[in-house]
Structures are given as structure tokens and as C-alpha cells.
Amino acid sequence: CLSEVIFMEGFMRKVYQSLSSLEVLHLIGTFELGDEEEEEIYEVINISKIKAHTPNLTVVNLYGISFVDDSHVELLSSNCIHLECLALNFCLRVRGASLKVLIQRCKKLQTLLLQHCGVEDQHMKQVEWENSHIHELELTSTELSQDCLHYILLRIPSFTYLGLGYCEFFDDKILEELTKKGKFHNLRALDISYTVSLSENTIFQFIKRHGSHLEGLMVAGKPKLAEQFFLNVIPFMKNIRILQCGTANGWFLRMSTR
């Protein structure tokens, strides 16, 4: 492990100063679960040096990097003012404390992906969502409360993509209010897989109203949505390209027209 760290640090020192024209950055980590003993985490990539040499970044993907936390997100926001997409999926140390500053500094940010992050209610509520340009938001497998989800989702102007898979506190009330307030007029894709608090009727009414402009829908993990349900709703989804549904212990369907 130590030899790998030394090699990576030496390699990256030769790379940092060659990044000035870079617009898209993918740094993929090794996200692992189930270790009995927590290993020491090395910061083999210097985020501070990267942000200092990459003022033109528009897309940053820090997938599954174990050492990334809110301080690194704040570092990126201080120099990457052209940022349009930030993906922090599986970065468990990200609590959301830097998101307020991120939204204030990066006015062009449209896509924020936080799947399986450690975001917390108090930090998410402090963000000025109503002043952001976020229209693609991923909160799958986060542990935000019903109150927090209601508070932040209703403050975002509108969505083209919304990911809420495994969010047990996303319920009928929130979905109905989002629909009434016109948050889904431009929606193209929605992930509500394994959202146990959503009822069959509310999902049906949502698809009936917005299904015509949906291109992607994920509703896996809902045993009550049987064959007859989909026979009833498919006519409302004229533009659907990807439909993923089924249950953990039963049938499964993934349909794609591409």
C-alpha cells in the first residue's frame, strides 16, 4: 500500500502543471464496504493543487474516493467558477457542510450527484437552493429526513432529473406538492426505486400527468406495482426510453428503446 501511495504522489507531481486547459475531470476511487478494520486513508491526490491549476473545469467526478470530504469540495468551489456538474457519489465523508458555499460561488452549477454520501439534514437546509441553477439532483441512498427532503426539494426551481432511490422518507405528500408547484414540467427522468412511503395511486397520478415527457423511469422494489399497473400507465409514457421495475424477490423488467 505504501509503495502505491509513493508512486501515485510522484506521478501526480508531474501532472498538476499540465492541467490548465482541462474541462472534465474524473477521479475514480475504490469504494469498499465490509472491512473489519478501518485502514489508514492516504490523500494520494492533492485536490488543492488540482483546483489551483484547473480554472476551466466544468465537470468534476470524484466517485468513491475515500478521503474526499467537505473541505475538498470547498477547495474546488474557490477556483472552479465554471463548474456545471459535480459528482460526489459514494464519498461518505461528504456531510454537506460545504454545499452552501459551493452554490454561492459556482453560479453555473446545474448537476449535483450525491448518491450514498453522508449528507446531513442541518447542512442541506442551509443551502440557498432557491437561488441555484440545479435541475439535476441525485440523493439516492442518503438518509435525509422527511422534513429535510420536503424543505430542499420544494425550494429548487425545477428538475430535469431527480434521483431518490432508497429514500424511505420521500412520501406521497412531497411528490404531490412538487407536482402541484410545477417542479416537474421539464422532468426527463426520475428514480423512485425502493421508496417505501410512496403509494401506488400517487405514482399512477404522477405518471398520468407527467409521463408524456418522461424518457427514463426507475420504480424497482415496489411489489404492489404489478402487471396491470404497467398496462395502465404505459399508454401515458409515449417518449419513454428506459423503464426499470420489479421487486427484490420477484419479477424484474428493464426496457430500453435505445
C-alpha positions as CSV (number, residue, x, y, z in Angstrom):
1,C,0.0,0.0,0.0
2,L,2.8,2.4,0.9
3,S,4.6,1.8,-2.3
4,E,1.5,2.6,-4.3
5,V,1.0,5.8,-2.4
6,I,4.6,6.9,-3.1
7,F,4.2,6.1,-6.8
8,M,0.9,8.0,-7.1
9,E,2.3,11.1,-5.4
10,G,5.3,11.2,-7.6
11,F,3.3,10.6,-10.7
12,M,0.8,13.3,-9.9
13,R,3.5,15.9,-9.2
14,K,4.4,15.7,-12.9
15,V,0.7,16.1,-13.9
16,Y,-0.6,19.0,-11.9
17,Q,1.0,21.8,-14.0
18,S,-0.3,20.3,-17.3
19,L,-4.0,20.7,-16.4
20,S,-4.6,24.3,-17.2
21,S,-6.9,23.6,-20.2
22,L,-8.7,20.7,-18.6
23,E,-12.5,21.0,-18.6
24,V,-13.6,17.5,-17.5
25,L,-12.0,15.6,-14.6
26,H,-12.8,12.1,-13.5
27,L,-11.1,10.7,-10.3
28,I,-12.4,7.2,-9.6
29,G,-11.7,5.8,-6.2
30,T,-12.0,2.3,-4.7
31,F,-15.2,2.4,-2.6
32,E,-15.3,-0.7,-0.4
33,L,-17.6,-1.9,2.3
34,G,-17.4,-4.6,5.0
35,D,-13.8,-4.2,6.2
36,E,-13.5,-5.3,9.8
37,E,-10.6,-3.0,10.5
38,E,-10.5,0.5,9.1
39,E,-7.4,1.1,7.1
40,E,-5.5,4.4,7.2
41,I,-6.6,6.6,4.4
42,Y,-4.0,8.4,2.3
43,E,-4.6,11.5,0.3
44,V,-2.7,10.4,-2.8
45,I,-4.2,13.2,-4.9
46,N,-3.8,16.8,-3.9
47,I,-7.2,18.5,-4.6
48,S,-5.7,21.8,-3.6
49,K,-3.1,21.6,-6.4
50,I,-5.6,20.4,-8.9
51,K,-8.0,23.3,-8.3
52,A,-5.1,25.8,-8.5
53,H,-4.2,24.6,-12.0
54,T,-7.7,23.9,-13.4
55,P,-9.7,27.2,-13.6
56,N,-11.7,25.9,-16.6
57,L,-13.2,22.8,-15.1
58,T,-16.9,22.3,-16.0
59,V,-17.3,18.7,-14.9
60,V,-15.8,17.0,-11.8
61,N,-16.5,13.4,-10.8
62,L,-14.9,12.2,-7.5
63,Y,-16.6,8.8,-7.5
64,G,-15.9,6.7,-4.4
65,I,-12.8,8.5,-3.2
66,S,-12.5,7.6,0.5
67,F,-10.6,10.7,1.6
68,V,-12.8,13.3,-0.1
69,D,-14.7,15.4,2.4
70,D,-16.4,18.9,2.6
71,S,-13.0,20.7,2.8
72,H,-12.1,19.3,-0.7
73,V,-15.5,20.4,-2.1
74,E,-14.9,23.9,-0.7
75,L,-11.4,24.0,-2.3
76,L,-12.9,23.2,-5.7
77,S,-15.5,25.9,-5.4
78,S,-12.9,28.5,-4.6
79,N,-11.4,28.4,-8.1
80,C,-13.6,26.4,-10.4
81,I,-16.3,29.0,-11.0
82,H,-17.3,27.5,-14.4
83,L,-18.3,24.2,-12.7
84,E,-21.6,22.8,-14.2
85,C,-21.6,19.3,-12.9
86,L,-20.2,17.9,-9.6
87,A,-20.5,14.2,-8.8
88,L,-19.6,13.0,-5.3
89,N,-21.3,9.6,-5.4
90,F,-20.1,7.2,-2.7
91,C,-18.0,9.9,-0.9
92,L,-19.1,9.0,2.6
93,R,-17.1,11.8,4.3
94,V,-19.1,14.5,2.5
95,R,-21.6,15.8,5.0
96,G,-22.9,18.7,3.0
97,A,-21.2,21.5,5.1
98,S,-19.6,23.0,2.0
99,L,-22.6,22.9,-0.3
100,K,-23.8,26.3,0.8
101,V,-20.5,27.9,-0.3
102,L,-20.5,25.7,-3.5
103,I,-23.9,27.0,-4.6
104,Q,-22.9,30.6,-3.8
105,R,-19.6,30.5,-5.7
106,C,-20.5,28.2,-8.7
107,K,-23.4,30.0,-10.3
108,K,-23.3,27.7,-13.4
109,L,-23.7,24.5,-11.4
110,Q,-26.7,22.5,-12.8
111,T,-26.0,18.9,-11.8
112,L,-25.2,17.7,-8.3
113,L,-24.9,14.0,-7.7
114,L,-24.8,12.9,-4.0
115,Q,-25.6,9.2,-4.1
116,H,-24.7,7.4,-0.9
117,C,-23.0,10.4,0.6
118,G,-23.1,11.1,4.3
119,V,-25.1,14.4,3.8
120,E,-26.9,15.6,6.9
121,D,-30.1,17.5,7.4
122,Q,-28.7,20.6,9.1
123,H,-26.2,21.2,6.3
124,M,-28.6,20.6,3.4
125,K,-31.1,23.0,4.9
126,Q,-28.6,25.8,5.0
127,V,-28.1,25.8,1.2
128,E,-29.8,28.5,-0.8
129,W,-31.4,26.1,-3.2
130,E,-33.9,28.7,-4.5
131,N,-31.0,30.8,-5.8
132,S,-29.3,27.9,-7.5
133,H,-29.5,26.6,-11.1
134,I,-29.6,23.0,-10.0
135,H,-32.0,21.0,-12.1
136,E,-30.4,17.5,-11.9
137,L,-30.1,16.2,-8.3
138,E,-29.2,12.8,-7.1
139,L,-30.0,11.9,-3.5
140,T,-30.3,8.1,-3.8
141,S,-29.3,6.1,-0.7
142,T,-29.0,9.2,1.5
143,E,-30.5,9.3,5.0
144,L,-32.2,12.6,4.8
145,S,-35.4,13.0,6.9
146,Q,-38.9,13.7,5.5
147,D,-38.7,17.3,6.8
148,C,-35.4,17.9,5.1
149,L,-36.4,16.4,1.7
150,H,-39.6,18.5,1.8
151,Y,-37.7,21.6,2.6
152,I,-34.9,21.4,0.0
153,L,-36.9,19.8,-2.9
154,L,-39.6,22.4,-2.8
155,R,-37.0,25.2,-2.9
156,I,-35.3,24.1,-6.1
157,P,-37.0,25.8,-9.1
158,S,-37.4,22.7,-11.3
159,F,-36.0,19.4,-12.3
160,T,-34.9,17.6,-15.4
161,Y,-33.6,14.6,-13.4
162,L,-34.3,13.6,-9.8
163,G,-32.9,10.5,-8.1
164,L,-34.4,9.4,-4.8
165,G,-33.9,5.7,-4.8
166,Y,-33.9,4.1,-1.3
167,C,-35.0,7.4,0.3
168,E,-37.5,5.9,2.7
169,F,-38.9,9.3,3.8
170,F,-39.8,10.5,0.4
171,D,-43.6,10.1,0.5
172,D,-46.9,10.9,-1.2
173,K,-47.1,14.4,0.3
174,I,-43.8,15.6,-1.1
175,L,-44.4,14.1,-4.5
176,E,-47.9,15.7,-4.7
177,E,-46.6,19.1,-3.6
178,L,-43.7,19.0,-6.1
179,T,-46.3,18.2,-8.8
180,K,-48.7,21.0,-7.8
181,K,-45.9,23.6,-7.7
182,G,-44.8,22.7,-11.3
183,K,-41.4,21.4,-10.4
184,F,-41.7,18.6,-13.0
185,H,-42.7,20.4,-16.1
186,N,-39.3,19.8,-17.6
187,L,-38.6,16.4,-16.0
188,R,-37.0,13.8,-18.2
189,A,-36.0,11.1,-15.8
190,L,-37.0,10.0,-12.3
191,D,-35.6,7.3,-9.9
192,I,-38.0,6.4,-7.1
193,S,-36.9,2.8,-6.6
194,Y,-37.4,1.3,-3.2
195,T,-39.2,4.4,-1.9
196,V,-41.4,2.5,0.6
197,S,-43.5,5.6,1.5
198,L,-44.9,6.2,-2.0
199,S,-48.3,4.7,-2.7
200,E,-49.4,3.1,-5.9
201,N,-52.1,5.7,-6.5
202,T,-49.8,8.6,-6.1
203,I,-47.3,7.1,-8.6
204,F,-50.1,6.4,-11.0
205,Q,-51.4,10.0,-10.8
206,F,-47.8,11.3,-11.3
207,I,-47.2,9.2,-14.4
208,K,-50.7,10.1,-15.8
209,R,-49.8,13.8,-15.5
210,H,-46.0,13.8,-16.4
211,G,-45.5,10.5,-18.2
212,S,-45.7,12.0,-21.7
213,H,-42.3,13.8,-21.4
214,L,-40.5,11.2,-19.3
215,E,-37.6,9.4,-21.0
216,G,-36.5,7.4,-18.0
217,L,-38.3,5.9,-15.0
218,M,-37.0,3.6,-12.3
219,V,-39.5,2.1,-9.9
220,A,-37.8,-1.1,-8.9
221,G,-38.5,-2.6,-5.4
222,K,-42.3,-2.0,-5.4
223,P,-44.1,-5.3,-5.1
224,K,-47.6,-3.6,-5.3
225,L,-46.9,-2.3,-8.8
226,A,-48.0,-5.5,-10.7
227,E,-48.5,-6.2,-14.4
228,Q,-51.9,-4.5,-14.5
229,F,-50.4,-1.2,-13.2
230,F,-47.9,-1.0,-16.0
231,L,-50.6,-2.0,-18.6
232,N,-52.5,1.1,-17.4
233,V,-49.6,3.6,-17.3
234,I,-47.6,2.7,-20.4
235,P,-50.0,4.5,-22.7
236,F,-49.2,7.7,-20.8
237,M,-45.4,7.3,-21.5
238,K,-45.1,7.9,-25.2
239,N,-41.5,9.0,-25.1
240,I,-40.1,6.5,-22.6
241,R,-36.7,5.1,-23.5
242,I,-35.7,3.3,-20.3
243,L,-38.2,1.7,-17.8
244,Q,-36.8,-0.3,-14.9
245,C,-39.1,-2.0,-12.5
246,G,-39.6,-5.2,-10.4
247,T,-39.1,-6.5,-6.9
248,A,-36.2,-7.8,-4.9
249,N,-37.6,-11.3,-4.7
250,G,-39.9,-11.4,-7.7
251,W,-40.0,-10.3,-11.3
252,F,-37.8,-7.7,-12.9
253,L,-38.1,-5.7,-16.1
254,R,-35.7,-3.4,-17.8
255,M,-37.0,-2.0,-21.1
256,S,-34.9,0.2,-23.3
257,T,-35.6,1.5,-26.8
258,R,-32.0,2.5,-27.4
